[in-house]
């Protein structure tokens, strides 16, 4: 079993759309970043890459590369998942936390799980998404941005098709 941790943070920016976990969240400012700035997917990708012993997302998707300007982070996650498959890794599970004073995250969690489950090829039961506030402290508490953390586990596949390689 291989475990990786990811963390990401972005500040709010007016005139941008907010995406979290691949879901467009209305009635709020978006986050500043080179891609769509989906802080949750960025933390998730770093946790997956870390578990596989790879470099971070900045290495794979540099901010000075216009191919990634404004791109959906879900598209980037698809590339990460392909990278893991090439290295013979299978995603076991992921556990993520969003830290934000606003917006309220709970109404969107099931939709996020649907998108991430499909993108990663794992059961929704293997994806945990939680949300909390920063109790009005610091830049997050002042409503200036959002951070996300993720921990993911992978399994190295030795032989395809073996019964013990299946993940329930």
N, C-alpha and C positions, 0 to 999 in steps of 0.2 A: 504494500500500500504506500502511496506517495501523497503527501499533503502540502498544500501551498496556501499562502495568505496574500490577499490583495487589499489595497487601500487607495482611494482616490477622493479628490475634493475639487469642487469648482464653485466659483462665485456666480451669483445671479447676474444676468445681463438683460436689460430691456430689449424689446424687439426680437427676441429669440423664443423659439418654442421649447417647452420643457419635455424631455424624454427621460423616463426612468424605467429600466427593465424592458426597453423596447416599446413602452406605452407612451403615447402622446397625452400629456396631462394638460387640460385646458385651464383657462382663467388664471394663469400665473406666468411670471417671467420665466424664460429659459435659463440655461447655464452657459457660461462663456467657455469656449473651447474650439479646437481646430476641427473636430468632427462635430457630431450632434451633441457632444458633451454629456452623454448618458453616464453619469457617475457610477451608477450601480453596475452596468455592464463593464465599465472600465475596471472596477475593482474585481469583478468576476473573472475577466480575462487574465488579469495579473495573477490571481490565485491559481488558475488553471495552468498558466505558463510556469509559474513558480513550482508547482507540484511536479511538472515535467522537467525541471531543471533548466528551463529556457530563460532568456532575457525578458525584460518587461515589455509592455505594449509600446513604449516610446521607441524601442529598438525596432520592433516590427512595423510600426505605423508612425514614423517621425512627423512632427508638426511642420517640418519644412518641405514635406512632400505633398504637392497639390492634389495628388490622387485621393487623398483622405480628407480634403477640405469639405466640411459639411456632410460627410458620409454617415450613414446610419451605423451606429455601434453594433447593431445586430449583424450587419454585413461583415464587420470586423470579427465578431465572435464566430461567424461561420468559418473564417480563415483560420482562427485559432483552433477550432474543433478539427478541421482538416489536418492541421499541423500535428495535433495530438494523435490522430488516427495513423498518420504516416510513421509516427514514432512508436506505434503499437500500444497506445494508452487508451483506456476506456474510463469515462467519467463515472464515478460511483455516486457522489453526492456533492452538494454545495449548500452552504449556510451563509446568508447575507444579512447585513443590517444597514439600513439607511438612517442617517442622523439629520433631521431637518425640523425646524419650527413650523414651516409651511412648505408645501401644502400637506394636507392629511393624506397619508399613503395607503391606509388600510383598504379603501374602496377599489384600489387598483391592483392589489397583490395577486388575486386569482388570474387576472388577465396577464400580468407579468409572468407568472408561472407557466401559463399556456404558451406564451411566446418563447420563453427560455427553454422549456421542455422540448418543444418542437425543434428549436435551433440546435440544442445540444444532443438530442436523441436519447434523452433519459425521461423517466417517469416524473410527473409532477410531485409525486410522493418523495422524491429524492432532492427536492428543491425547497429550502426554507428561506423566506423573506420576512424580515421583521423591521419595524420602524420604531424610532424613539426620537425624543427631542433632546436638546442640550440644556434644558432647564433655564433658558434665556441667558446662558453664559456664552461669552466669546463670540466670534464672528457668526457662528451658526445660530447661536441664541439671539443675536441681533437681526437674524433673517437675511444675512449677507450671502449665504451659500449653503451648500449641501455636501455632506461627505458620505461615503459608503465603505463598508468593509466586507470582505468575503473570505471564507475558507473553503477549500475544495479538496476532495480526495480522488485519486486516480488509481487504477489498477493496471499493471503491465500485463498485456496479453501475450502469453507464450505460444499457445496454439489456439487458433480459431476453432470454435465449434465445440470445445469441451464443455461438459455440463457445469463445471465449477467456474467457467468464465462468464456464465450468465448472471446478470444482476436482476434480482427480483424487483 
